[in-house]
Each structure stands twice: as structure tokens, then as C-alpha cells.
Amino acid sequence: MSNRFDDENNIEMDIKTAFASWGKYVFKCFPQECRLRSFLSEDSLDDSEEKNVDIINNPFIDSMVDRDNLLKAVKQIAEGEKFATVVLHAKEGTDTYRISFKSICFDDDGRTVEAIGLAEQLDERLNESEMVNALGSNFNSIYYVDVDNNKMYPYRMNPSVRAMFGEVLESKPGYNEMMEQYVNAIVLEEDKLHMLLETSINNLRRQFLIKDTYQHDYRIVRDGQVQYCRAKFVNVSGVGELHKMIAGFSDISPEKQRELERIAYVDAVTGGNNYESFKKKLRDRNVSGYLISMDIHSFKIVNSICGVAKGDEALRWISENIRGVVGYNDISGHINADRFVIFFADDKINKVIRKIETINLQLIKVSESLKIPKIQPYFGVTKWEPGKKVEEAYGEANFAKNRIKERKDVLYQIYSQADTERIVEEKQMEDNFYRDLNDNHFEIWYQPKYAPKTNKLVGAEGLVRWRRENNEIIPPSKFIPLFERNGMIKALDEYVFREVCTHQRRWLDEGKKIVPISINLSRASLYFESVVKRYHDIARRIGIYTHLVPIEITESAAVDNDEIKSIADKFHGNGFPLLVDDFGSGYSSLVTLNMKCFDTLKIDKSLIDYIGDSNGERLLVHTIALAKELGICVTAEGVESQEQVEFLKNIDCDSIQGFYYSKPLPLTEYEMLLD
């Protein structure tokens, strides 16, 4: 069997006859002999209808711009390709033809011996170059869709699609049928329904009312791997109509991978590193240094006053200025909102602090340049060592930063391990508070007050202790400040007051000696709505006189706030004796002594410790004398020595509370004093 591909002119065919009129024709091809023969009607392959015409050096073929492509297509079929398609364009005029081949018989070497083909004139369809231009991109599969006749014609197919769907396309399927087969065969399961809806003719009609192009991204599974693809549709029918369109399909996995990496690692606002990128780069660095968490004081004001767009512009400027300070081995990133993270590859904290101060100065210039409210950062700093978890280090830096959140006079805070231990312990106390309160793990201890002239019990102060399940006692200094910060102190204060009232009622019923027992109210409790009525109702329900449960208010709270002064007056008006606690512990004012609602002045231990110093003693003498002249009783706190007791007795102090007489006592021990 001779092979005549070496002579491009030796192609035996009468193709002009086939294309003489509009229509489609099928033929036989013997590629090893380089012959095209037997053009038939589209409806029959019966050999009895063969029209054997063998003409070499056909002038009609020579008139085609793409005659070489026809030879290549025949050669592909000869070498065993199952399908091949070529589009021919006339050198003169606008006639366009498409010839498609399908191998049907092979020799022992897998080469094609016989094929059938389809010849079509395409004068009303776009040629391939026009379709590529219409799609505007390099799509590896391109189809012409005749919407009116529900037909789909391939112009370009990638090899894998041709292998899967070539035979289906050869049968000239409808568009919807072809899309359904394609989607069911290779589209990822969770994308199938959406793909069918988005690429349906009905949806495309709606989309083409808006613009002439529409694209949809989806995922396929090929060789067990998920790949990203894009389908693009171009309406070539004219405005407001849909009769014909071009469909292009392309693998966009590389593009999608770049996009996903950008989304994963590039901050959308600043264009720099996001937190994920920062973490990845830091983990890859095998150097020690310091990790810094940075925040901006009241940045929301910038967004509120100047708008979000201006705020985002400010964030970009901030990011650029930070990047201008970081060195080659340093890293910076934007977390979210006004939060940034920085790594300085320096072992010396002094160098890190200088860089922090430089950033602070740079950001002041940003405010001036953008004409926005002052940008004032604050920083948390922690040590970083290779192998440490980035999230852990960032958490440490955040914790340090949050300690100075309300301190605009402090630029940075360095983290210490003690901070972690304290925060863990505080979190445990918060988690256990309400459970232990309900289970009565909070105990009321009583510290007696004695009259120095008679050494008789004249009162006591109710103090709270927290007994854990392991019988450990947590001192108030650990949990009171915490509960004052988080608001839990209100529930604790009320619990203490209720327990003291309950004990007083029981002792009255048992005929024991009763003395007033004062309890402390925090600032948070004083601000509690209807606090006076609530405490008065508790005492009334339990059946205890209010004069037996005096209220202690710190001097700083009483003097600095008019609202608390008003609340103190209401307590006094409801029969509660009021005590000024911690007088002399800080800045003390004679105004306190002139507040008529207070019945007793409790002198702080810091003043009592002046006893033995002539100036301090004179201060105590005059303070107590003035209180007495105003009709205010005086209690001295923290008294520990006989010398102090004698001095206070001689200057007419009414009562003494301190270790000299007694430390705070648990309930059972205090009750022994009442017999």
C-alpha cells in the first residue's frame, strides 16, 4: 500500500462537487493511499450510491487558504487518530467549509485504513479565528451553538474531551443534551447542578439581556485530581436576540491556583502579607527575635468621621510605613481592622524598642499627610524562638498589648510568663465563680472591732473568703480586683450582704450578743440599678434592722462621684449607717468629713503606721479631733501593737480593728465571741 503524503498535490478527490450546493455530505477516506472518495448524501453510506471521482491536483482544493491543514488532518487520521477536523477558507470570497474525519478501520499497527468524513459549508457561521476573537482568550475547546436548531458544532477540542465525547458530537447532539452528558461525566459532584443551571439556555438568555458575554467557573475531576475550568459564552446573534452563540471551555487551574494563593496570603486591604502569609514566612525563618502585636487607639473614629474608604487608605499607608521600617529578615502583616503583626529578627530588645518608636513617629506623619485624626499605635512584645507556635506567640503579644489598651501614655508592653500564669488563674476563677457561689463555697469571715478603753466587742466587718473544693482558701486580694473589673463583684457583694443578714437574724433568734457588722460595697455595686431598694428589701425579708448592717464605701468613690454621693444619701435615709473606708490611703479631703451622710470614719493602716513619728501623730490627733467635733465616730484599721492601741485610746478613738485584737475569724470561731 503506497503512501503518497510526500507529494502534497497527489490528493484524489472531487470535493468541489460535494460543496456545489448548500448541505452536508459524507465520504470515505483511504488515508494510507491519500485518497478521498465516494461522496454521498448525508443520509446514506450505501456503496450503491457511490460517486467515484478521482481527480489529482484539484484546482478547487488549491483555491483554499488552508489546503495544507487538510493534508495534515488526513495524515493525523492515517497515523491512527480517531477524530480530526479542519476548516477551509476560500482565497477569494467568504466561503468557509469544515471537513471532519472519523476512523473506522485500522491495520495491525493501529494505523487507520479507512475513515468516513463529513463535509459542511459554513457560510452562516463564524470561522474559527472570529470565534477566538469573540471569546477574547485562549480556550482549548470552542463550539458553535445553533440555538434555534438546538445543535452544537465543535471547532476546536482538546484531546481529552475529544476522546470522551467525540463520538457523541459526531451524532450532532442538542446543546442541552451535550451539556448534560459533559456535566454528568466529569464535573465535580457539588458543582453539577449549579453548572447545569448557569449554562442553561434560559439563564443565558437572561444574562445576554445585560451583556453579550457570560462566563461561569466550575470544577472537574480528571485522573482523580480536581481542576478548575471556565466556560465562556458569547452571543453573536445581535442585541436582544439569541439565535447563535460561541461557547468556549478552558482549564484555568494555574490561574485559579495563583488567585487562591493571592487570597490565601495577600491582604485585600493593604496588598501586603496577611496573617496566614506572616505565619508561613515566620515558621520558615530559623532565626530568633521578637514578635509584636500592634493596634491603633480609637481607629474607629477615622472610619466614622472620614469614611471607610479613607480608613482603608490610612491602613495602606500604615502598612507601607511599617514595611519601610522592617529589615530584610523582618516580616510584617495586616491581621484585620486596625491590627498589625510584626517580627523583628533582633535579639536585643533595645533595638526592637527603637524600631517601635520609629514606627510610632512615622504614623504621626501619616495622620498629617492624610489630614485624619491622630493615629496613635500601641504594641505588645514577646520573645520568639524557632519552633514556637506562631499563634501562641501572637497570643502572648496580644495579651501584653491589651494590658495597655486604656493607657494612651504607654507605647508598648513586654510580655512575661507571669502574665500567662495570672491570666490562666483568673480565667479559672471566672469559670468557677457562679457555680461556687451557688454551692456556698464563699464563706463569710468576721474581723472584730473593739473599744480600746473597755476592750469590749463593739462591732465587726464581714469579709469574704473563697474555699475551693480542695479546701484551699483563695485570698480576697486575688479575686476581688478581678471581679471588680468583670462586673461579677455585684453578685458577690449581694451574696455577702445576704449571708451577714442571715447570720445576724439567727444570732438574734438564738439570743446571742448582737453587734453591727459592716460590709463593703464596690463602685460597681453602687452603680447597680435600684441598689438601695434591693439591699433594703433583702434586710426586710430576712428580718434584720438596717442599723445592724452598716455599709462601707471607699473614700475615693464617695468624694469623686456625685452620683455615688447621692446613693450614699439614700442608703443613710433608709437607716443604713455609712462608713468611709480607707481614709488616708491616698488623697484625703476634709470634704469627706463634711459629708453628713457618713457616720464613721475608718482610718487606713497607712496612717496608723505613722504612730511613733511626731508629724504623723499630730496628723492623727487633728483628724480624729475634727471628726469628733463633727459628730463622726472613728475606727482605726490595721492596728498591730500595744503602742498603737495606747496612743489611739488616749486621743479618743472609738474602736480598733486589727491583728492586735484579732485576725479575721471563720464563722464558728466568731460565734464564740457572742456567747
Protein Blocks (a to p, Z undefined) as FASTA:
>chain_A
ZZfklpmklccddfklmmmpgcdddddddfknopaehiacfkbccfklpccdddehifkl
mmpmklmmmmmmmmmmmnopabdcdddddfedjbdcddddddfbdcfkopafbdcddddd
fklbccfklmmmmnopacfbdcdddfknopacdfbdcfklmmmmmmmmmnopafklmmmm
mmmmmpcfklmmmmmmmmpmklmmmmmmmpmcdcddddddeehiacddddddddfebghi
afbdcdddddfklmmmmmmmmmmmpcfklopacfklmmmmmmmpccdcdddddddehklm
mmmmnojklmmmmmmmmmmmmmmmpcfkbccddfbhjbccddddbfblklmmmmmmmmmm
mmmmmmmmnopacdddddddddddehiafklmmmmmmmmmmmmmmmmkbfbdcddfklmm
mmmmmmmmmmmmmmmmmnopaccdddddddfklopafbdcdddddddfkopacdfklmmm
mmmmnopmmmmmmmmmmmmmmmmmmmmmnopacddddddddfklmmpghklmmmmmmmmm
nopafklmccdddfklmmmpmklmmmmmmmmmnopacddehihklccdfklmmmmkbmbd
cddfklmmmgopaklmmmmmmmmmmmmmnopacddehiabfklmmmmmmnopabdcdjkl
occddfklmmmmmZZ
